[in-house]
């Protein structure tokens, strides 16, 4: 399993690719759609955003798996 540092680094690089491309690249990884999920921190109340892959899509519904990079 990738380390926390590796996961955070990959996420940061992915965001740079999206930003540099003006949002034209970085929304597909290994044939899966990438979705941006924003939640509110339980203690801080601050928004937290992560990029997740979605292996399945049915209509407007996406399936996401919180697997910590696995």
TILOPA-133685 format. One record per atom (N, C-alpha, C): x, y, z; residue in one letter; atom name; chain. Coordinates in nm, 4 decimals, decimal comma, always signed. Atoms other than C-alpha are relative to their C-alpha. Layout:
BEGIN
<site><X>X</X><Y>Y</Y><Z>Z</Z><type>a</type><atom>CA</atom><mol>A</mol></site>
...
//
This chain:
BEGIN
<site><X>+0,0849</X><Y>-0,1173</Y><Z>+0,0000</Z><type>x</type><atom>N</atom><mol>A</mol></site>
<site><X>+0,0000</X><Y>+0,0000</Y><Z>+0,0000</Z><type>x</type><atom>CA</atom><mol>A</mol></site>
<site><X>+0,0900</X><Y>+0,1243</Y><Z>+0,0000</Z><type>x</type><atom>C</atom><mol>A</mol></site>
<site><X>-0,0809</X><Y>-0,1220</Y><Z>+0,0052</Z><type>x</type><atom>N</atom><mol>A</mol></site>
<site><X>+0,1374</X><Y>+0,3466</Y><Z>-0,0854</Z><type>x</type><atom>CA</atom><mol>A</mol></site>
<site><X>-0,0012</X><Y>+0,0731</Y><Z>+0,1346</Z><type>x</type><atom>C</atom><mol>A</mol></site>
<site><X>-0,0081</X><Y>-0,0778</Y><Z>-0,1241</Z><type>x</type><atom>N</atom><mol>A</mol></site>
<site><X>+0,2539</X><Y>+0,5657</Y><Z>+0,2030</Z><type>x</type><atom>CA</atom><mol>A</mol></site>
<site><X>-0,0890</X><Y>+0,1233</Y><Z>-0,0096</Z><type>x</type><atom>C</atom><mol>A</mol></site>
<site><X>+0,0801</X><Y>-0,1220</Y><Z>-0,0043</Z><type>x</type><atom>N</atom><mol>A</mol></site>
<site><X>+0,0573</X><Y>+0,8716</Y><Z>+0,3127</Z><type>x</type><atom>CA</atom><mol>A</mol></site>
<site><X>+0,0667</X><Y>+0,1092</Y><Z>-0,0834</Z><type>x</type><atom>C</atom><mol>A</mol></site>
<site><X>-0,0750</X><Y>-0,0996</Y><Z>+0,0767</Z><type>x</type><atom>N</atom><mol>A</mol></site>
<site><X>+0,3317</X><Y>+1,0909</Y><Z>+0,1638</Z><type>x</type><atom>CA</atom><mol>A</mol></site>
<site><X>-0,0171</X><Y>-0,0229</Y><Z>-0,1499</Z><type>x</type><atom>C</atom><mol>A</mol></site>
<site><X>+0,0137</X><Y>+0,0320</Y><Z>+0,1429</Z><type>x</type><atom>N</atom><mol>A</mol></site>
<site><X>+0,3113</X><Y>+0,9094</Y><Z>-0,1713</Z><type>x</type><atom>CA</atom><mol>A</mol></site>
<site><X>-0,1391</X><Y>+0,0354</Y><Z>-0,0508</Z><type>x</type><atom>C</atom><mol>A</mol></site>
<site><X>+0,1372</X><Y>-0,0312</Y><Z>+0,0418</Z><type>x</type><atom>N</atom><mol>A</mol></site>
<site><X>-0,0679</X><Y>+0,9442</Y><Z>-0,1867</Z><type>x</type><atom>CA</atom><mol>A</mol></site>
<site><X>-0,0220</X><Y>+0,1504</Y><Z>-0,0114</Z><type>x</type><atom>C</atom><mol>A</mol></site>
<site><X>+0,0161</X><Y>-0,1459</Y><Z>+0,0034</Z><type>x</type><atom>N</atom><mol>A</mol></site>
<site><X>-0,0571</X><Y>+1,3154</Y><Z>-0,1036</Z><type>x</type><atom>CA</atom><mol>A</mol></site>
<site><X>+0,0776</X><Y>+0,0608</Y><Z>-0,1170</Z><type>x</type><atom>C</atom><mol>A</mol></site>
<site><X>-0,0803</X><Y>-0,0483</Y><Z>+0,1124</Z><type>x</type><atom>N</atom><mol>A</mol></site>
<site><X>+0,2187</X><Y>+1,3687</Y><Z>-0,3614</Z><type>x</type><atom>CA</atom><mol>A</mol></site>
<site><X>-0,0697</X><Y>-0,0283</Y><Z>-0,1328</Z><type>x</type><atom>C</atom><mol>A</mol></site>
<site><X>+0,0723</X><Y>+0,0349</Y><Z>+0,1237</Z><type>x</type><atom>N</atom><mol>A</mol></site>
<site><X>+0,0246</X><Y>+1,1833</Y><Z>-0,6336</Z><type>x</type><atom>CA</atom><mol>A</mol></site>
<site><X>-0,1217</X><Y>+0,0899</Y><Z>-0,0191</Z><type>x</type><atom>C</atom><mol>A</mol></site>
<site><X>+0,1175</X><Y>-0,0864</Y><Z>+0,0081</Z><type>x</type><atom>N</atom><mol>A</mol></site>
<site><X>-0,2871</X><Y>+1,3881</Y><Z>-0,5520</Z><type>x</type><atom>CA</atom><mol>A</mol></site>
<site><X>+0,0410</X><Y>+0,1414</Y><Z>-0,0422</Z><type>x</type><atom>C</atom><mol>A</mol></site>
<site><X>-0,0477</X><Y>-0,1343</Y><Z>+0,0346</Z><type>x</type><atom>N</atom><mol>A</mol></site>
<site><X>-0,0873</X><Y>+1,7135</Y><Z>-0,5717</Z><type>x</type><atom>CA</atom><mol>A</mol></site>
<site><X>+0,0425</X><Y>+0,0074</Y><Z>-0,1464</Z><type>x</type><atom>C</atom><mol>A</mol></site>
<site><X>-0,0427</X><Y>+0,0036</Y><Z>+0,1406</Z><type>x</type><atom>N</atom><mol>A</mol></site>
<site><X>+0,0697</X><Y>+1,6161</Y><Z>-0,9066</Z><type>x</type><atom>CA</atom><mol>A</mol></site>
<site><X>-0,1217</X><Y>-0,0055</Y><Z>-0,0913</Z><type>x</type><atom>C</atom><mol>A</mol></site>
<site><X>+0,1224</X><Y>+0,0119</Y><Z>+0,0790</Z><type>x</type><atom>N</atom><mol>A</mol></site>
<site><X>-0,2725</X><Y>+1,5194</Y><Z>-1,0403</Z><type>x</type><atom>CA</atom><mol>A</mol></site>
<site><X>-0,0694</X><Y>+0,1360</Y><Z>-0,0110</Z><type>x</type><atom>C</atom><mol>A</mol></site>
<site><X>+0,0630</X><Y>-0,1330</Y><Z>+0,0007</Z><type>x</type><atom>N</atom><mol>A</mol></site>
<site><X>-0,4128</X><Y>+1,8604</Y><Z>-0,9406</Z><type>x</type><atom>CA</atom><mol>A</mol></site>
<site><X>+0,0774</X><Y>+0,0973</Y><Z>-0,0891</Z><type>x</type><atom>C</atom><mol>A</mol></site>
<site><X>-0,0820</X><Y>-0,0866</Y><Z>+0,0855</Z><type>x</type><atom>N</atom><mol>A</mol></site>
<site><X>-0,1200</X><Y>+2,0366</Y><Z>-1,1135</Z><type>x</type><atom>CA</atom><mol>A</mol></site>
<site><X>-0,0291</X><Y>-0,0291</Y><Z>-0,1467</Z><type>x</type><atom>C</atom><mol>A</mol></site>
<site><X>+0,0326</X><Y>+0,0374</Y><Z>+0,1385</Z><type>x</type><atom>N</atom><mol>A</mol></site>
<site><X>-0,1917</X><Y>+1,8427</Y><Z>-1,4342</Z><type>x</type><atom>CA</atom><mol>A</mol></site>
<site><X>-0,1336</X><Y>+0,0601</Y><Z>-0,0405</Z><type>x</type><atom>C</atom><mol>A</mol></site>
<site><X>+0,1310</X><Y>-0,0572</Y><Z>+0,0309</Z><type>x</type><atom>N</atom><mol>A</mol></site>
<site><X>-0,5557</X><Y>+1,9514</Y><Z>-1,4179</Z><type>x</type><atom>CA</atom><mol>A</mol></site>
<site><X>+0,0081</X><Y>+0,1516</Y><Z>-0,0145</Z><type>x</type><atom>C</atom><mol>A</mol></site>
<site><X>-0,0101</X><Y>-0,1461</Y><Z>+0,0038</Z><type>x</type><atom>N</atom><mol>A</mol></site>
<site><X>-0,4632</X><Y>+2,3139</Y><Z>-1,3466</Z><type>x</type><atom>CA</atom><mol>A</mol></site>
<site><X>+0,0744</X><Y>+0,0481</Y><Z>-0,1244</Z><type>x</type><atom>C</atom><mol>A</mol></site>
<site><X>-0,0817</X><Y>-0,0405</Y><Z>+0,1149</Z><type>x</type><atom>N</atom><mol>A</mol></site>
<site><X>-0,1917</X><Y>+2,3413</Y><Z>-1,6148</Z><type>x</type><atom>CA</atom><mol>A</mol></site>
<site><X>-0,0753</X><Y>-0,0209</Y><Z>-0,1309</Z><type>x</type><atom>C</atom><mol>A</mol></site>
<site><X>+0,0745</X><Y>+0,0293</Y><Z>+0,1233</Z><type>x</type><atom>N</atom><mol>A</mol></site>
<site><X>-0,4215</X><Y>+2,1851</Y><Z>-1,8756</Z><type>x</type><atom>CA</atom><mol>A</mol></site>
<site><X>-0,1307</X><Y>+0,0786</Y><Z>-0,0090</Z><type>x</type><atom>C</atom><mol>A</mol></site>
<site><X>+0,1259</X><Y>-0,0741</Y><Z>+0,0008</Z><type>x</type><atom>N</atom><mol>A</mol></site>
<site><X>-0,7055</X><Y>+2,4209</Y><Z>-1,7852</Z><type>x</type><atom>CA</atom><mol>A</mol></site>
<site><X>-0,1202</X><Y>-0,0914</Y><Z>+0,0177</Z><type>x</type><atom>C</atom><mol>A</mol></site>
<site><X>+0,1089</X><Y>+0,0948</Y><Z>-0,0236</Z><type>x</type><atom>N</atom><mol>A</mol></site>
<site><X>-0,9129</X><Y>+2,1210</Y><Z>-1,6775</Z><type>x</type><atom>CA</atom><mol>A</mol></site>
<site><X>-0,0261</X><Y>-0,0950</Y><Z>-0,1152</Z><type>x</type><atom>C</atom><mol>A</mol></site>
<site><X>+0,0206</X><Y>+0,0882</Y><Z>+0,1157</Z><type>x</type><atom>N</atom><mol>A</mol></site>
<site><X>-0,8758</X><Y>+1,9449</Y><Z>-2,0135</Z><type>x</type><atom>CA</atom><mol>A</mol></site>
<site><X>+0,0584</X><Y>-0,1390</Y><Z>+0,0213</Z><type>x</type><atom>C</atom><mol>A</mol></site>
<site><X>-0,0638</X><Y>+0,1301</Y><Z>-0,0253</Z><type>x</type><atom>N</atom><mol>A</mol></site>
<site><X>-0,6586</X><Y>+1,6625</Y><Z>-1,8747</Z><type>x</type><atom>CA</atom><mol>A</mol></site>
<site><X>-0,0143</X><Y>-0,0362</Y><Z>+0,1474</Z><type>x</type><atom>C</atom><mol>A</mol></site>
<site><X>+0,0004</X><Y>+0,0456</Y><Z>-0,1380</Z><type>x</type><atom>N</atom><mol>A</mol></site>
<site><X>-0,6614</X><Y>+1,4527</Y><Z>-1,5616</Z><type>x</type><atom>CA</atom><mol>A</mol></site>
<site><X>-0,1327</X><Y>-0,0508</Y><Z>+0,0515</Z><type>x</type><atom>C</atom><mol>A</mol></site>
<site><X>+0,1318</X><Y>+0,0478</Y><Z>-0,0441</Z><type>x</type><atom>N</atom><mol>A</mol></site>
<site><X>-1,0244</X><Y>+1,3405</Y><Z>-1,5543</Z><type>x</type><atom>CA</atom><mol>A</mol></site>
<site><X>-0,0222</X><Y>-0,1462</Y><Z>-0,0346</Z><type>x</type><atom>C</atom><mol>A</mol></site>
<site><X>+0,0019</X><Y>+0,1444</Y><Z>+0,0278</Z><type>x</type><atom>N</atom><mol>A</mol></site>
<site><X>-0,9458</X><Y>+0,9838</Y><Z>-1,6722</Z><type>x</type><atom>CA</atom><mol>A</mol></site>
<site><X>+0,1329</X><Y>-0,0581</Y><Z>+0,0467</Z><type>x</type><atom>C</atom><mol>A</mol></site>
<site><X>-0,1202</X><Y>+0,0703</Y><Z>-0,0443</Z><type>x</type><atom>N</atom><mol>A</mol></site>
<site><X>-0,6979</X><Y>+0,7469</Y><Z>-1,5049</Z><type>x</type><atom>CA</atom><mol>A</mol></site>
<site><X>-0,0255</X><Y>-0,1488</Y><Z>-0,0157</Z><type>x</type><atom>C</atom><mol>A</mol></site>
<site><X>+0,0127</X><Y>+0,1449</Y><Z>+0,0222</Z><type>x</type><atom>N</atom><mol>A</mol></site>
<site><X>-0,6516</X><Y>+0,3861</Y><Z>-1,6183</Z><type>x</type><atom>CA</atom><mol>A</mol></site>
<site><X>-0,1409</X><Y>-0,0376</Y><Z>-0,0457</Z><type>x</type><atom>C</atom><mol>A</mol></site>
<site><X>+0,1327</X><Y>+0,0279</Y><Z>+0,0535</Z><type>x</type><atom>N</atom><mol>A</mol></site>
<site><X>-0,9837</X><Y>+0,4048</Y><Z>-1,8025</Z><type>x</type><atom>CA</atom><mol>A</mol></site>
<site><X>-0,1143</X><Y>+0,0321</Y><Z>+0,0944</Z><type>x</type><atom>C</atom><mol>A</mol></site>
<site><X>+0,1045</X><Y>-0,0338</Y><Z>-0,0969</Z><type>x</type><atom>N</atom><mol>A</mol></site>
<site><X>-1,1717</X><Y>+0,5272</Y><Z>-1,4941</Z><type>x</type><atom>CA</atom><mol>A</mol></site>
<site><X>-0,0172</X><Y>+0,1514</Y><Z>+0,0078</Z><type>x</type><atom>C</atom><mol>A</mol></site>
<site><X>+0,0291</X><Y>-0,1413</Y><Z>-0,0179</Z><type>x</type><atom>N</atom><mol>A</mol></site>
<site><X>-1,3421</X><Y>+0,8625</Y><Z>-1,4498</Z><type>x</type><atom>CA</atom><mol>A</mol></site>
<site><X>+0,0524</X><Y>+0,0456</Y><Z>+0,1355</Z><type>x</type><atom>C</atom><mol>A</mol></site>
<site><X>-0,0448</X><Y>-0,0590</Y><Z>-0,1260</Z><type>x</type><atom>N</atom><mol>A</mol></site>
<site><X>-1,1896</X><Y>+1,0875</Y><Z>-1,1836</Z><type>x</type><atom>CA</atom><mol>A</mol></site>
<site><X>-0,1062</X><Y>+0,1002</Y><Z>+0,0435</Z><type>x</type><atom>C</atom><mol>A</mol></site>
<site><X>+0,0977</X><Y>-0,0939</Y><Z>-0,0552</Z><type>x</type><atom>N</atom><mol>A</mol></site>
<site><X>-1,4346</X><Y>+1,2716</Y><Z>-0,9593</Z><type>x</type><atom>CA</atom><mol>A</mol></site>
<site><X>+0,0649</X><Y>+0,0751</Y><Z>+0,1153</Z><type>x</type><atom>C</atom><mol>A</mol></site>
<site><X>-0,0496</X><Y>-0,0820</Y><Z>-0,1097</Z><type>x</type><atom>N</atom><mol>A</mol></site>
<site><X>-1,3658</X><Y>+1,5507</Y><Z>-0,7139</Z><type>x</type><atom>CA</atom><mol>A</mol></site>
<site><X>-0,1063</X><Y>-0,0005</Y><Z>+0,1090</Z><type>x</type><atom>C</atom><mol>A</mol></site>
<site><X>+0,0932</X><Y>+0,0100</Y><Z>-0,1115</Z><type>x</type><atom>N</atom><mol>A</mol></site>
<site><X>-1,5279</X><Y>+1,4945</Y><Z>-0,3734</Z><type>x</type><atom>CA</atom><mol>A</mol></site>
<site><X>+0,0407</X><Y>+0,0996</Y><Z>+0,1070</Z><type>x</type><atom>C</atom><mol>A</mol></site>
<site><X>-0,0262</X><Y>-0,0966</Y><Z>-0,1061</Z><type>x</type><atom>N</atom><mol>A</mol></site>
<site><X>-1,5542</X><Y>+1,7767</Y><Z>-0,1205</Z><type>x</type><atom>CA</atom><mol>A</mol></site>
<site><X>-0,0911</X><Y>-0,0310</Y><Z>+0,1175</Z><type>x</type><atom>C</atom><mol>A</mol></site>
<site><X>+0,0745</X><Y>+0,0216</Y><Z>-0,1241</Z><type>x</type><atom>N</atom><mol>A</mol></site>
<site><X>-1,6594</X><Y>+1,7117</Y><Z>+0,2386</Z><type>x</type><atom>CA</atom><mol>A</mol></site>
<site><X>+0,0425</X><Y>+0,1066</Y><Z>+0,0998</Z><type>x</type><atom>C</atom><mol>A</mol></site>
<site><X>-0,0321</X><Y>-0,0956</Y><Z>-0,1052</Z><type>x</type><atom>N</atom><mol>A</mol></site>
<site><X>-1,6563</X><Y>+1,9220</Y><Z>+0,5537</Z><type>x</type><atom>CA</atom><mol>A</mol></site>
<site><X>+0,0670</X><Y>-0,0748</Y><Z>+0,1147</Z><type>x</type><atom>C</atom><mol>A</mol></site>
<site><X>-0,0716</X><Y>+0,0625</Y><Z>-0,1110</Z><type>x</type><atom>N</atom><mol>A</mol></site>
<site><X>-1,4036</X><Y>+1,8355</Y><Z>+0,8265</Z><type>x</type><atom>CA</atom><mol>A</mol></site>
<site><X>-0,0853</X><Y>-0,0022</Y><Z>+0,1257</Z><type>x</type><atom>C</atom><mol>A</mol></site>
<site><X>+0,0851</X><Y>+0,0162</Y><Z>-0,1186</Z><type>x</type><atom>N</atom><mol>A</mol></site>
<site><X>-1,5764</X><Y>+1,7036</Y><Z>+1,1380</Z><type>x</type><atom>CA</atom><mol>A</mol></site>
<site><X>+0,0393</X><Y>+0,0972</Y><Z>+0,1108</Z><type>x</type><atom>C</atom><mol>A</mol></site>
<site><X>-0,0452</X><Y>-0,0869</Y><Z>-0,1083</Z><type>x</type><atom>N</atom><mol>A</mol></site>
<site><X>-1,3635</X><Y>+1,9004</Y><Z>+1,3856</Z><type>x</type><atom>CA</atom><mol>A</mol></site>
<site><X>+0,0251</X><Y>+0,1432</Y><Z>-0,0460</Z><type>x</type><atom>C</atom><mol>A</mol></site>
<site><X>-0,0401</X><Y>-0,1330</Y><Z>+0,0462</Z><type>x</type><atom>N</atom><mol>A</mol></site>
<site><X>-1,2339</X><Y>+2,1910</Y><Z>+1,1769</Z><type>x</type><atom>CA</atom><mol>A</mol></site>
<site><X>-0,1133</X><Y>+0,0771</Y><Z>-0,0662</Z><type>x</type><atom>C</atom><mol>A</mol></site>
<site><X>+0,1060</X><Y>-0,0663</Y><Z>+0,0755</Z><type>x</type><atom>N</atom><mol>A</mol></site>
<site><X>-1,5478</X><Y>+2,2610</Y><Z>+0,9762</Z><type>x</type><atom>CA</atom><mol>A</mol></site>
<site><X>+0,0475</X><Y>+0,0511</Y><Z>-0,1351</Z><type>x</type><atom>C</atom><mol>A</mol></site>
<site><X>-0,0585</X><Y>-0,0468</Y><Z>+0,1255</Z><type>x</type><atom>N</atom><mol>A</mol></site>
<site><X>-1,3162</X><Y>+2,3303</Y><Z>+0,6798</Z><type>x</type><atom>CA</atom><mol>A</mol></site>
<site><X>-0,0278</X><Y>-0,0996</Y><Z>-0,1123</Z><type>x</type><atom>C</atom><mol>A</mol></site>
<site><X>+0,0204</X><Y>+0,0921</Y><Z>+0,1123</Z><type>x</type><atom>N</atom><mol>A</mol></site>
<site><X>-1,3835</X><Y>+2,1880</Y><Z>+0,3333</Z><type>x</type><atom>CA</atom><mol>A</mol></site>
<site><X>+0,1280</X><Y>-0,0774</Y><Z>-0,0313</Z><type>x</type><atom>C</atom><mol>A</mol></site>
<site><X>-0,1103</X><Y>+0,0886</Y><Z>+0,0392</Z><type>x</type><atom>N</atom><mol>A</mol></site>
<site><X>-1,1602</X><Y>+1,8954</Y><Z>+0,2312</Z><type>x</type><atom>CA</atom><mol>A</mol></site>
<site><X>-0,0357</X><Y>-0,0597</Y><Z>-0,1349</Z><type>x</type><atom>C</atom><mol>A</mol></site>
<site><X>+0,0272</X><Y>+0,0491</Y><Z>+0,1348</Z><type>x</type><atom>N</atom><mol>A</mol></site>
<site><X>-1,1338</X><Y>+1,7985</Y><Z>-0,1348</Z><type>x</type><atom>CA</atom><mol>A</mol></site>
<site><X>+0,1027</X><Y>-0,1055</Y><Z>-0,0382</Z><type>x</type><atom>C</atom><mol>A</mol></site>
<site><X>-0,0872</X><Y>+0,1074</Y><Z>+0,0476</Z><type>x</type><atom>N</atom><mol>A</mol></site>
<site><X>-0,9922</X><Y>+1,4746</Y><Z>-0,2752</Z><type>x</type><atom>CA</atom><mol>A</mol></site>
<site><X>-0,0446</X><Y>-0,0408</Y><Z>-0,1396</Z><type>x</type><atom>C</atom><mol>A</mol></site>
<site><X>+0,0306</X><Y>+0,0550</Y><Z>+0,1315</Z><type>x</type><atom>N</atom><mol>A</mol></site>
<site><X>-0,9744</X><Y>+1,3221</Y><Z>-0,6213</Z><type>x</type><atom>CA</atom><mol>A</mol></site>
<site><X>-0,0129</X><Y>-0,1507</Y><Z>+0,0151</Z><type>x</type><atom>C</atom><mol>A</mol></site>
<site><X>+0,0252</X><Y>+0,1431</Y><Z>-0,0093</Z><type>x</type><atom>N</atom><mol>A</mol></site>
<site><X>-1,1215</X><Y>+0,9708</Y><Z>-0,6450</Z><type>x</type><atom>CA</atom><mol>A</mol></site>
<site><X>-0,0296</X><Y>-0,0551</Y><Z>-0,1384</Z><type>x</type><atom>C</atom><mol>A</mol></site>
<site><X>+0,0365</X><Y>+0,0648</Y><Z>+0,1256</Z><type>x</type><atom>N</atom><mol>A</mol></site>
<site><X>-1,1494</X><Y>+0,7268</Y><Z>-0,9322</Z><type>x</type><atom>CA</atom><mol>A</mol></site>
<site><X>-0,1344</X><Y>-0,0679</Y><Z>+0,0161</Z><type>x</type><atom>C</atom><mol>A</mol></site>
<site><X>+0,1317</X><Y>+0,0632</Y><Z>+0,0014</Z><type>x</type><atom>N</atom><mol>A</mol></site>
<site><X>-1,4879</X><Y>+0,5902</Y><Z>-1,0265</Z><type>x</type><atom>CA</atom><mol>A</mol></site>
<site><X>+0,0020</X><Y>-0,1129</Y><Z>-0,1021</Z><type>x</type><atom>C</atom><mol>A</mol></site>
<site><X>-0,0076</X><Y>+0,1114</Y><Z>+0,0943</Z><type>x</type><atom>N</atom><mol>A</mol></site>
<site><X>-1,4698</X><Y>+0,2400</Y><Z>-1,1756</Z><type>x</type><atom>CA</atom><mol>A</mol></site>
<site><X>-0,1307</X><Y>-0,0265</Y><Z>-0,0745</Z><type>x</type><atom>C</atom><mol>A</mol></site>
<site><X>+0,1302</X><Y>+0,0248</Y><Z>+0,0623</Z><type>x</type><atom>N</atom><mol>A</mol></site>
<site><X>-1,8426</X><Y>+0,2333</Y><Z>-1,2567</Z><type>x</type><atom>CA</atom><mol>A</mol></site>
<site><X>-0,0822</X><Y>+0,1275</Y><Z>-0,0061</Z><type>x</type><atom>C</atom><mol>A</mol></site>
<site><X>+0,0936</X><Y>-0,1117</Y><Z>+0,0141</Z><type>x</type><atom>N</atom><mol>A</mol></site>
<site><X>-2,0954</X><Y>+0,4842</Y><Z>-1,3844</Z><type>x</type><atom>CA</atom><mol>A</mol></site>
<site><X>-0,1257</X><Y>-0,0538</Y><Z>-0,0646</Z><type>x</type><atom>C</atom><mol>A</mol></site>
<site><X>+0,1285</X><Y>+0,0403</Y><Z>+0,0559</Z><type>x</type><atom>N</atom><mol>A</mol></site>
<site><X>-2,4633</X><Y>+0,4267</Y><Z>-1,4480</Z><type>x</type><atom>CA</atom><mol>A</mol></site>
<site><X>-0,0888</X><Y>+0,1235</Y><Z>-0,0066</Z><type>x</type><atom>C</atom><mol>A</mol></site>
<site><X>+0,0755</X><Y>-0,1241</Y><Z>+0,0148</Z><type>x</type><atom>N</atom><mol>A</mol></site>
<site><X>-2,6468</X><Y>+0,7255</Y><Z>-1,5911</Z><type>x</type><atom>CA</atom><mol>A</mol></site>
<site><X>+0,0758</X><Y>+0,1141</Y><Z>+0,0656</Z><type>x</type><atom>C</atom><mol>A</mol></site>
<site><X>-0,0636</X><Y>-0,1097</Y><Z>-0,0730</Z><type>x</type><atom>N</atom><mol>A</mol></site>
<site><X>-2,5740</X><Y>+1,0192</Y><Z>-1,3607</Z><type>x</type><atom>CA</atom><mol>A</mol></site>
<site><X>+0,0633</X><Y>-0,0458</Y><Z>+0,1307</Z><type>x</type><atom>C</atom><mol>A</mol></site>
<site><X>-0,0534</X><Y>+0,0525</Y><Z>-0,1258</Z><type>x</type><atom>N</atom><mol>A</mol></site>
<site><X>-2,4650</X><Y>+0,7922</Y><Z>-1,0728</Z><type>x</type><atom>CA</atom><mol>A</mol></site>
<site><X>+0,1417</X><Y>-0,0539</Y><Z>-0,0201</Z><type>x</type><atom>C</atom><mol>A</mol></site>
<site><X>-0,1380</X><Y>+0,0477</Y><Z>+0,0014</Z><type>x</type><atom>N</atom><mol>A</mol></site>
<site><X>-2,0972</X><Y>+0,7262</Y><Z>-1,0024</Z><type>x</type><atom>CA</atom><mol>A</mol></site>
<site><X>+0,0227</X><Y>-0,0887</Y><Z>+0,1217</Z><type>x</type><atom>C</atom><mol>A</mol></site>
<site><X>-0,0433</X><Y>+0,0835</Y><Z>-0,1117</Z><type>x</type><atom>N</atom><mol>A</mol></site>
<site><X>-1,9523</X><Y>+0,4497</Y><Z>-0,7868</Z><type>x</type><atom>CA</atom><mol>A</mol></site>
<site><X>+0,1422</X><Y>+0,0420</Y><Z>+0,0336</Z><type>x</type><atom>C</atom><mol>A</mol></site>
<site><X>-0,1358</X><Y>-0,0327</Y><Z>-0,0435</Z><type>x</type><atom>N</atom><mol>A</mol></site>
<site><X>-1,6494</X><Y>+0,5586</Y><Z>-0,5843</Z><type>x</type><atom>CA</atom><mol>A</mol></site>
<site><X>+0,0392</X><Y>-0,0962</Y><Z>+0,1113</Z><type>x</type><atom>C</atom><mol>A</mol></site>
<site><X>-0,0508</X><Y>+0,0932</Y><Z>-0,0999</Z><type>x</type><atom>N</atom><mol>A</mol></site>
<site><X>-1,4308</X><Y>+0,3418</Y><Z>-0,3663</Z><type>x</type><atom>CA</atom><mol>A</mol></site>
<site><X>+0,1069</X><Y>+0,0712</Y><Z>+0,0819</Z><type>x</type><atom>C</atom><mol>A</mol></site>
<site><X>-0,0992</X><Y>-0,0595</Y><Z>-0,0894</Z><type>x</type><atom>N</atom><mol>A</mol></site>
<site><X>-1,2466</X><Y>+0,4830</Y><Z>-0,0659</Z><type>x</type><atom>CA</atom><mol>A</mol></site>
<site><X>+0,0937</X><Y>-0,1108</Y><Z>+0,0453</Z><type>x</type><atom>C</atom><mol>A</mol></site>
<site><X>-0,0868</X><Y>+0,1147</Y><Z>-0,0254</Z><type>x</type><atom>N</atom><mol>A</mol></site>
<site><X>-0,9584</X><Y>+0,2356</Y><Z>-0,0710</Z><type>x</type><atom>CA</atom><mol>A</mol></site>
<site><X>+0,1415</X><Y>+0,0397</Y><Z>+0,0419</Z><type>x</type><atom>C</atom><mol>A</mol></site>
<site><X>-0,1332</X><Y>-0,0512</Y><Z>-0,0351</Z><type>x</type><atom>N</atom><mol>A</mol></site>
<site><X>-0,6595</X><Y>+0,4530</Y><Z>+0,0270</Z><type>x</type><atom>CA</atom><mol>A</mol></site>
<site><X>+0,1061</X><Y>-0,0457</Y><Z>-0,0991</Z><type>x</type><atom>C</atom><mol>A</mol></site>
<site><X>-0,0974</X><Y>+0,0287</Y><Z>+0,1049</Z><type>x</type><atom>N</atom><mol>A</mol></site>
<site><X>-0,4876</X><Y>+0,3926</Y><Z>-0,3027</Z><type>x</type><atom>CA</atom><mol>A</mol></site>
<site><X>+0,0123</X><Y>-0,1459</Y><Z>-0,0397</Z><type>x</type><atom>C</atom><mol>A</mol></site>
<site><X>-0,0116</X><Y>+0,1434</Y><Z>+0,0294</Z><type>x</type><atom>N</atom><mol>A</mol></site>
<site><X>-0,5500</X><Y>+0,0176</Y><Z>-0,3196</Z><type>x</type><atom>CA</atom><mol>A</mol></site>
<site><X>-0,0930</X><Y>-0,0466</Y><Z>-0,1070</Z><type>x</type><atom>C</atom><mol>A</mol></site>
//
